[in-house]
Amino acid sequence: MPSLPILDHEVFDRYAGLSLPRHVSYPMPNWWKPLDADEALAIWADVASPARTRGLSLYLHIPFCESMCKFCGCNRTIVRKNSKGAKDRTRRYLDALLADVCSRGRMFDRSRVVHQIHWGGGTPTYLEPDEIRELHGATREAFTIDPGAEISIEIDPRVTTRLQLETLRELGFNRISLGVQDFNPKVQKHVHRIQPYAMVDELVRHCRELGFESVNFDLIYGLPYQTIESVENTVRQTITLSPDRVAFYHYAQIPEKIANQRGIHHDAMPDSQTKLVMFLSAVVLFEAAGYEFVGLDHFAKSDEILTRAVENHTVHRTFQGMTTGAALDLIGMGASSISTLHEIGFLHNIRNPDEYADAIESGTEVSQRGMRLSHDDVIRQTLINDLYSHGAIVPGDLEAQFDIVFCEYFADEIERLRTLEADGLIEIDDQLNIQLAFPLGRVLMRNVAAVFDAYLSGDAFRTGELHLYSVNA
């Protein structure tokens, strides 16, 4: 393997100890507030205004799983299919989701074309083939779908069948995202996610045979019993299977907020220096195999749509990670779903699936949390997205887009950036163009973004009090 990049470990230790947001949104959900029905409906009215012609992206949340993974921070509900009342409970939720899809669809003029659809969870392939057909059919009835739309779904290799894959492909799904996490048997056993390499290999082969255009993997590093060698082996096995895109997530351990993580063997988790080597090793291995490093934690082949989105500046960071379609309004449907509404704000649905179904059945608005963006929020959101997506901030672009003078608007932030520049995280030229330095800047990207986060207090930096907000991704 090629040598790892040289890194100043003393500087890394100083910055890495802070628990800062990953900025899957700006502002992060920690700062959103409860909304009454009138407030939520007023935001929806602005998004659905006839004067707004922006294209759409849809997110549908299926929360059910057959078993619990110890590491999971997603919004999921464990319902074994053969348990008493399972069919009634899942059918009730599906009926509510179908009603939600129809209701949201009626809000928008049919000229508002859907360019992306993503099913997440939970485990979307918890649904049977006829239920998959029913839900996707209702979506096509409710919205105008671009014939070339990117239609993707998250799947669990342990429960996904060939028949489900055939159904998805027949319906037009063209991107599959597999939750792989790790190939080491000891790690898999501890986190309750046993799926041998051969199982994943077979599923990938099915996907390729059926003609899915993009097969993506989710991997996690920082789990108990992972070692540098075991993570490198997982990366090598992943490369052998040749996914088109890989999300290489850092495990977020928040046991005070996520009860199932309390069973994790904390003393078997790698320390920060070991995790740093894991990450850098993955960067070296993936890049040597022809993958391009995208954002904070994604890799994609050079001909993959995500890489092309980086080149044409349509990539952005959401609760689903790095994705394409930066200019689209994302409409979330289902329990815990988040709607990300370009330059307007966020709307967050009721988290509990049964309470969500109650609200749908009673005709109550299900978006009960969120916020409207201020002009300052929009400016900072754009800047932070540029940083995560392209590793750079170009003042001239922001000045042209928002009619600001960068050096005046961000005078305090520029002063704070000088310390990061001195520590080797960033490079700043005479025009104040800011570029993340490799490796420190790419590894500590969150620390750079945090400088521009107006919602973070000084105490948050000193005490590390701010944690990743876990939603549905």
Secondary structure as GFF3:
##gff-version 3
##sequence-region A 1 473
A	DSSP	alpha_helix	9	16	.	.	.	ID=ss1
A	DSSP	three_ten_helix	29	31	.	.	.	ID=ss2
A	DSSP	beta_strand	33	34	.	.	.	ID=ss3
A	DSSP	alpha_helix	37	47	.	.	.	ID=ss4
A	DSSP	beta_strand	56	62	.	.	.	ID=ss5
A	DSSP	beta_strand	64	65	.	.	.	ID=ss6
A	DSSP	beta_strand	77	78	.	.	.	ID=ss7
A	DSSP	alpha_helix	86	107	.	.	.	ID=ss8
A	DSSP	beta_strand	113	121	.	.	.	ID=ss9
A	DSSP	three_ten_helix	124	126	.	.	.	ID=ss10
A	DSSP	alpha_helix	129	142	.	.	.	ID=ss11
A	DSSP	beta_strand	144	155	.	.	.	ID=ss12
A	DSSP	alpha_helix	162	171	.	.	.	ID=ss13
A	DSSP	beta_strand	175	181	.	.	.	ID=ss14
A	DSSP	alpha_helix	185	190	.	.	.	ID=ss15
A	DSSP	alpha_helix	197	210	.	.	.	ID=ss16
A	DSSP	beta_strand	214	221	.	.	.	ID=ss17
A	DSSP	alpha_helix	228	241	.	.	.	ID=ss18
A	DSSP	beta_strand	245	250	.	.	.	ID=ss19
A	DSSP	three_ten_helix	259	263	.	.	.	ID=ss20
A	DSSP	three_ten_helix	266	268	.	.	.	ID=ss21
A	DSSP	alpha_helix	272	288	.	.	.	ID=ss22
A	DSSP	beta_strand	291	294	.	.	.	ID=ss23
A	DSSP	beta_strand	298	301	.	.	.	ID=ss24
A	DSSP	alpha_helix	305	311	.	.	.	ID=ss25
A	DSSP	beta_strand	315	318	.	.	.	ID=ss26
A	DSSP	beta_strand	321	324	.	.	.	ID=ss27
A	DSSP	beta_strand	329	333	.	.	.	ID=ss28
A	DSSP	beta_strand	338	341	.	.	.	ID=ss29
A	DSSP	beta_strand	345	349	.	.	.	ID=ss30
A	DSSP	alpha_helix	353	362	.	.	.	ID=ss31
A	DSSP	beta_strand	367	372	.	.	.	ID=ss32
A	DSSP	alpha_helix	375	390	.	.	.	ID=ss33
A	DSSP	beta_strand	392	393	.	.	.	ID=ss34
A	DSSP	alpha_helix	395	402	.	.	.	ID=ss35
A	DSSP	alpha_helix	406	409	.	.	.	ID=ss36
A	DSSP	alpha_helix	411	422	.	.	.	ID=ss37
A	DSSP	beta_strand	426	428	.	.	.	ID=ss38
A	DSSP	beta_strand	434	436	.	.	.	ID=ss39
A	DSSP	alpha_helix	440	443	.	.	.	ID=ss40
A	DSSP	alpha_helix	445	451	.	.	.	ID=ss41
A	DSSP	alpha_helix	458	463	.	.	.	ID=ss42
###
